[in-house]
């Protein structure tokens, strides 16, 4: 990660509990523009979601460790990095606990911590600087998609010209 996370939360939904084999998933949200791989390519595994939307888990091809999640597409704007995979996970304490309605009853959350029964409204929960970073990453991903469409159209046009 080339920047501090935009936001860090612990998700207590039953899906995260199943995926991690623990009472919650500890995730640091970082925009794709502030993230790069040092080596190799992950294996993307599609996993079911309670909402029915797409959700991908990026796993190390060697050890199969889940490194991050991408929601909706494998080219998501935000990556949900599994904090436990970082060299210094202590640098990313959770700012909120989400889906506490399905939190394990024996787990006591820190007094005064932000807690949401379901997901939160990022526009209200995230710091202004994080929202600005997200907006910039969203614009960059949109531009990337425009560039990809333009390249496909150009290739198709060249192929049509060759066929004539």
Secondary structure, DSSP 8 states (H G I E B T S, - for coil): --S--SEEEEE--HHHHHHHTSS-EEEEEEEGGG---SSS--EEEE---TTS--EEEEE-TTT--EEEEEESSTT-SEEEEEGGGSTTGGG---SEEE-GGGS-TT----TT-EE-SS---HHHHS-HHHHHHHHHHHHHHHHHHHHHHHHHHHHHHHHHHHH-
